[in-house]
Amino acid sequence: MRTLPHPDDLLERHPEGSQAFIPMEPDPFLVVVAPDEGGKPGQPLAFLTAPHQGINYFKGTWHGVLTPLGGAGMFAVVDRIGKTPNLEEYPFSDPWIVVR
């Protein structure tokens, strides 16, 4: 479990398929997304989910790692399985801070 404010220094994306997170508890979690700007993430945007709300990142969407903000952080995850690489990571040299 993490808390706000939350430092973030890495975004990732999956070029071969989407990725869904379905919470098994009512607690909110942090969602961070960013537009693609020439193969790199642009300015990140952060959101808190509603109780029991799941999310689905379209393929190629820059996003933060799963960040539960309460409870045990139990999720059902739907992800692509295949033989080709499906993960790109972009580390930021200076972390940015997500605040409420």
C-alpha positions, 0 to 999 in steps of 0.5 A: 500500500502507498500513500499520497503524496506519492513520488513517481519516477517511472512510466510503462506501456505495453505495445502489444496489448491492453492491460486491465486491473480489477480491484477485489476490495473497495479501496481506491487506487492511483491511476497515472497516464500520459500521452505519447510524445514521439515515443516518450511519455508527455505530461503525466495526469493522475486520478483516484478511482472510485470504490470498486472501479476497475481500469483498462489501459489501451495498448500503447498507453503510458501509465504508472505502475499499480498503486493501491492506496488502501487495503491489501491491494488485491487485484485481478489482472488481465494482461496479454501473454505472448512470445514477443516483448510487451513492455517498454519503460521510461524512467524520469531523471527527476521524480514528480510528486502526485498530491491529492 
